[in-house]
């Protein structure tokens, strides 16, 4: 069933300029999350724009690439500052938004390509990197949540790739890149990015041919993690001495597309784009072991006990999921068909609505064709009123919900043994399945109606009851 859907979306992407975007297959690849007044604020960078939620995944909006001045093969790095301001790197410099409806350049940010952005735990101190050019790469810093920026250390001769601010000490900043001959290099700043010095290069990365800074321990600025390419696979390296020396922790045969640290730094997750490896976890320094979820991981991020996961819509049935048990079960949060277009709060006259709105119908059709169908968006998520004018995304039908119910078993196999189950206390589910065991507490759309109850839950309960009667 999935191959025709993939073929259909490829045809749509090839035929429709508005849907084609940068010509790449629609998928997510980077996620940031922060506490917010309406629930966790999550922003996902995808190959077709930015996807955002302010209510922990209950509703999602889409911002097209044109609205942020990003296009082509460029992958933005994003951050959420202390006041909720979202910042994104682009080929034309840094852009930011406070309302999700207008993106502008912050004061002091030059009109130059930026490759990465990072911040400390307070989300008040941020550093971004200009490059990669090999000639005029440099750091920029902000100490007011990204509102104003000043030029910091120059990085001559470096093709900059990543920058990372230590969460517990904004004076400690790590920078990585490569020299003209391809040699990987790691630098460190102990004064917030004002100056840097080389810490490691080449053989220090234990055979790895690159140095991608994945994270710094939340409580210890001397502990950092680096991913290094190793043939077709990826090494995970750890340093406990500010990057002077490294030890090898793990290797994935596929691309290690995800990395996450727990709030206390005691648990480490890595994710492979090869679903046979999926998500691997190490607790308290133990060896990495596979979790219960089998996914094609595209990104990982942990916040306050919730592990967020970017997945592959075509093979996994959703774009973004979350887990409350460390990755053993992953609940879908966002499917291609549940995305509702430009943020609902953006008035028609705002830049995001006026630029992205006209592109949305074609983009929506391409995403619907991509949807693997294991979860029905209308029955599983709140969609409809916030959709773009003329959209019928919110039209739930009994046929779609019945197809979703029939696919529950396959989806359960894809994301964990008991993911496709309701949140504890859902009376509609209990009524439809008397005596059913209570599954793990969900953080997303574990069963249609589990994340957003009411009419959708009632519809599913009726469908489940009817299906059971037919079987009996």
Protein Blocks (a to p, Z undefined) as FASTA:
>chain_A
ZZmmmmmmmmmmmmmmklnmnopacddfbdcddddfkbccdddddfkbccddfehomacc
dddfklnopghjbdcdddddfkopacdddfkbccddfklpaccddehiacdddfbdcddf
komaccddeddehlmgccdddfehomaccdddddehiacfbdcddfklmkbccdddddfk
opacddddfehomaccdfbgcjlnnopabdcdfbdcfklmkbccddddehjbccddddfe
golaccdfbdcfbdcfbccddfkopaccdddfblklmpaddeehiacdddfbdcddfbdc
deehiacddddfklnopabdcdfehopaccdfbdfklpgbjafklcfkbmklmmmmmmmm
mmmmmmmmmpnolacfklmpcchjlpcehiaklmccfklmmmmmmmmmmmmmmnojklpc
cdehiaklmmmmghiacddddfblfbghjlmgcjlmmmmmmmmmmmmmmmZZ
